[in-house]
């Protein structure tokens, strides 16, 4: 019988340094590279910190301290049974900024990590200099789009509702060595990336990462809170907390072929963005612009951060 991978397998070697940081009552694993203003990189589903390997190098070369974190429940970070609500997750990132010794940070987030960046900027604005969201509309823009366009964004978000079932989604995600991860990455990416030389390694590493004990369940808990909280008081309080125009600039990067977070949904986030914000759509790119078009995405992020720093 094959044993599940050890969490330490998430510590992929590279030019970065791995370390553990205590924040908000848990241990978070980070990979860090470079010196300068802090840029905190927040991954999405079904990935882990390694999704930012291209950005870690590019941002360090551009003069930033780039830090990619395994979010709560992922990779080699702690996987507590609770704490997958928007308030606690935002507290994790706010605590991490402080634990890293920084007064403020630029947040860059993909998908779930991007929506978390929106949330942190609204709830802990004094800790945030800017946010870059990749394939991530504002949480309320996504909520509104699902309700108003059930055949559009509602259908695109079908997996979110399937993940509400108990137990089955975890078994589905981990069956056959994480084969579902390969199917999700292939279905959500633009076709050019799926035939690229690096795609096989991306699939292999993310399949292995989802098999780490506790990861599949933790990943599902993000989705379960997001849906179930809308019928509870904590969901209403969350909506009120994030329903404010940000005081910091926002860069939105979105793939035109993204089948999960539709470009039109992301574009509807305008009512919540601050002055100096930008929207950049990428042709022939799917749900993973930072991996599918790393050079273009790196250039957009670096240019945006340079403008914010002025």
C-alpha positions in Angstrom: 0.0 0.0 0.0 1.4 3.4 -1.0 1.8 5.8 1.9 0.6 9.4 1.4 3.3 12.0 0.8 4.9 13.7 3.8 4.0 17.4 4.0 7.7 18.2 3.6 7.4 17.2 0.0 5.9 20.7 -0.5 9.3 22.2 0.2 10.4 22.1 -3.4 14.1 23.1 -3.8 15.1 26.3 -5.6 16.8 29.6 -5.2 14.3 30.5 -2.4 14.5 29.8 1.3 11.9 27.7 3.1 10.9 28.6 6.7 8.0 28.4 9.2 6.3 31.5 10.5 3.8 31.6 13.4 0.8 33.8 12.6 -2.8 34.0 13.9 -2.3 30.9 16.1 -1.0 28.5 13.4 2.2 27.7 11.7 2.5 28.8 8.0 5.1 27.5 5.6 6.6 30.1 3.3 9.2 30.2 0.5 11.1 33.5 0.4 13.5 35.2 -2.1 14.9 38.7 -2.4 15.1 41.9 -0.4 13.0 45.0 -0.5 9.4 45.9 0.0 7.3 42.8 0.9 5.2 41.1 -1.8 3.1 38.3 -0.4 1.9 35.7 -2.9 -1.3 33.8 -2.1 -2.1 30.7 -4.2 -5.5 29.3 -5.3 -7.1 25.8 -5.7 -5.9 23.1 -6.4 -2.4 24.3 -5.9 0.2 25.3 -3.2 3.0 27.9 -2.9 5.0 26.5 -5.8 2.5 28.0 -8.2 4.5 31.2 -7.7 7.9 29.9 -8.7 8.2 32.2 -11.7 7.1 35.3 -9.7 9.4 34.6 -6.8 12.4 34.9 -9.1 11.1 37.8 -11.1 10.1 39.9 -8.2 13.3 39.3 -6.3 15.2 40.4 -9.4 13.0 43.5 -9.5 14.1 44.5 -6.0 11.3 43.0 -3.8 11.1 40.6 -0.9 8.9 37.9 -2.5 7.2 35.5 -0.1 4.9 32.7 -1.3 2.9 31.0 1.5 1.0 27.7 1.8 -2.4 28.9 2.9 -4.0 27.4 6.0 -4.7 23.7 5.2 -2.3 23.5 2.2 1.2 22.2 1.6 3.4 22.2 4.7 1.3 24.7 6.7 -0.9 23.6 9.6 -4.2 22.0 8.8 -6.5 22.7 11.8 -10.1 21.4 11.8 -11.5 24.9 11.8 -10.7 28.4 10.6 -11.6 28.3 6.9 -13.9 31.3 7.1 -13.1 34.6 5.5 -12.4 36.4 8.7 -9.9 33.9 10.0 -8.2 33.5 6.7 -7.8 37.3 6.4 -6.4 37.2 10.0 -3.8 34.6 8.9 -2.5 36.9 6.2 -2.6 40.0 8.4 -0.7 38.1 11.1 1.8 36.8 8.5 2.6 40.4 7.3 3.4 41.3 10.9 5.3 38.1 11.7 7.5 38.7 8.7 8.5 42.0 10.3 6.9 44.3 7.7 4.6 47.3 8.4 2.8 46.8 5.1 2.8 44.5 2.1 1.7 44.3 -1.5 -0.6 41.3 -1.9 -0.7 39.2 -5.0 -3.3 36.4 -5.1 -4.7 33.9 -7.6 -8.3 32.7 -7.5 -9.0 31.9 -3.8 -5.8 33.8 -2.9 -7.0 36.7 -5.0 -10.3 36.9 -3.2 -8.4 36.6 0.0 -6.4 39.6 -1.1 -9.6 41.6 -1.7 -10.7 40.6 1.8 -7.5 41.5 3.6 -7.4 44.9 1.9 -10.9 45.6 3.1 -10.5 44.3 6.7 -6.9 45.2 7.4 -6.3 48.2 5.1 -3.4 49.6 7.2 -1.3 46.6 6.3 -1.8 46.7 2.6 0.0 48.9 0.0 -1.7 47.4 -3.1 -3.3 44.2 -4.3 -2.9 42.3 -7.5 -5.7 39.8 -8.2 -5.2 37.1 -10.8 -8.4 35.2 -12.0 -10.2 36.6 -9.0 -13.2 39.0 -9.0 -14.2 40.8 -5.9 -16.1 38.3 -3.6 -19.3 40.2 -3.9 -18.9 40.6 -7.7 -18.7 36.8 -7.9 -21.7 36.3 -5.6 -23.8 38.8 -7.6 -22.7 37.2 -10.9 -23.7 33.7 -9.8 -27.1 34.9 -8.8 -27.8 37.1 -11.8 -26.2 34.9 -14.5 -26.9 31.2 -13.5 -26.1 30.0 -17.0 -22.9 32.0 -17.1 -20.9 32.4 -13.9 -23.3 30.1 -12.1 -22.6 27.3 -14.5 -18.9 28.1 -14.4 -18.9 27.8 -10.6 -20.7 24.4 -10.7 -17.8 22.7 -8.8 -18.3 25.0 -5.8 -21.8 23.6 -5.3 -20.7 20.0 -5.9 -18.0 20.5 -3.2 -20.8 21.1 -0.6 -21.4 17.4 -0.2 -19.8 15.7 2.8 -16.9 13.3 2.3 -17.4 12.5 -1.4 -15.5 15.6 -2.7 -12.4 14.7 -0.7 -12.5 11.1 -2.0 -13.0 12.3 -5.5 -10.1 14.7 -5.3 -7.7 12.1 -4.0 -8.8 9.0 -5.9 -6.3 7.4 -8.3 -3.4 9.4 -6.9 -5.1 12.8 -7.3 -6.2 12.2 -10.9 -9.0 14.8 -10.5 -6.3 17.5 -10.0 -4.9 16.7 -13.5 -8.4 16.9 -15.0 -9.1 20.3 -13.3 -5.8 21.8 -14.4 -6.3 20.6 -17.9 -9.9 21.8 -18.1 -9.3 25.2 -16.6 -6.1 26.1 -18.4 -5.7 27.6 -21.9 -5.0 24.9 -24.5 -1.5 26.2 -25.3 -0.2 25.7 -21.7 -1.5 22.1 -21.5 0.9 21.1 -24.3 3.9 23.0 -22.9 7.0 21.2 -21.6 6.4 22.2 -18.0 2.7 21.1 -17.8 3.5 17.5 -16.8 5.6 18.7 -13.9 2.8 21.1 -12.8 0.3 18.2 -12.8 2.7 15.9 -11.0 3.5 18.3 -8.2 -0.1 19.4 -7.6 -1.3 15.8 -7.6 1.2 15.0 -5.0 0.4 18.1 -2.9 -3.3 17.3 -2.7 -2.5 13.8 -1.4 -0.8 15.2 1.7 -3.0 14.2 4.6 -5.6 16.9 5.5 -5.2 19.0 2.3 -8.2 17.7 0.4 -10.5 18.3 3.4 -9.1 21.7 4.2 -9.5 22.8 0.5 -13.1 21.7 0.5 -13.8 23.7 3.7 -12.9 27.0 1.9 -15.7 26.3 -0.6 -18.2 25.0 2.1 -17.9 28.1 4.2 -18.2 30.4 1.2 -21.6 28.9 0.3 -23.1 27.9 3.6 -22.2 31.2 5.3 -24.5 33.1 3.0 -27.4 31.6 5.0 -25.9 32.6 8.3 -25.0 35.7 10.2 -21.3 35.4 9.7 -21.9 35.5 5.9 -23.9 38.7 6.2 -21.2 40.2 8.4 -18.5 39.2 5.9 -20.4 40.8 3.0 -20.7 44.0 5.0 -17.0 44.0 5.9 -15.8 43.7 2.3 -18.4 46.0 0.8 -16.2 49.1 0.7 -14.2 50.9 -1.9 -10.5 50.2 -1.3 -8.0 52.9 -0.5 -5.3 51.1 -2.4 -4.8 50.5 -6.1 -5.7 47.2 -7.6 -4.2 45.4 -10.6 -6.6 42.8 -12.0 -5.1 40.2 -14.4 -7.5 37.9 -16.2 -7.3 35.2 -18.9 -9.8 35.7 -21.7 -10.3 31.9 -21.8 -10.8 31.4 -18.1 -13.8 29.0 -17.8 -14.0 29.2 -14.0 -13.9 32.9 -13.2 -15.4 34.6 -16.2 -13.6 37.8 -17.4 -17.0 39.7 -17.4 -17.4 38.8 -13.7 -13.9 40.1 -12.8 -14.6 43.3 -14.8 -17.7 43.9 -12.6 -15.4 44.5 -9.6 -15.0 48.2 -10.5 -17.2 49.6 -7.6 -14.7 48.3 -5.1 -11.4 49.3 -6.6 -9.2 52.3 -5.5 -7.6 55.1 -7.5 -4.8 54.1 -9.9 -6.3 50.6 -10.5 -5.9 48.7 -13.8 -7.6 45.8 -15.5 -5.5 43.7 -17.9 -7.0 40.8 -20.0 -4.7 38.2 -21.5 -5.7 36.6 -24.8 -5.4 32.8 -25.3 -4.9 32.4 -21.5 -7.1 30.4 -19.1 -7.4 30.3 -15.3 -3.7 30.4 -14.5 -2.1 33.5 -16.1 0.9 33.5 -13.7 1.8 30.0 -15.0 0.5 30.1 -18.5 2.0 33.5 -19.4 4.6 34.1 -16.6 6.7 36.6 -18.5 3.7 38.8 -19.4 2.2 38.5 -15.9 5.6 39.3 -14.3 5.9 42.4 -16.4 2.4 43.5 -15.5 3.0 43.0 -11.7 6.5 44.6 -11.7 5.3 47.6 -13.7 2.2 48.1 -11.4 4.3 47.8 -8.2 6.9 50.3 -9.6 4.1 52.8 -10.3 2.6 52.3 -6.8 6.0 52.8 -5.2 6.5 56.2 -6.8 
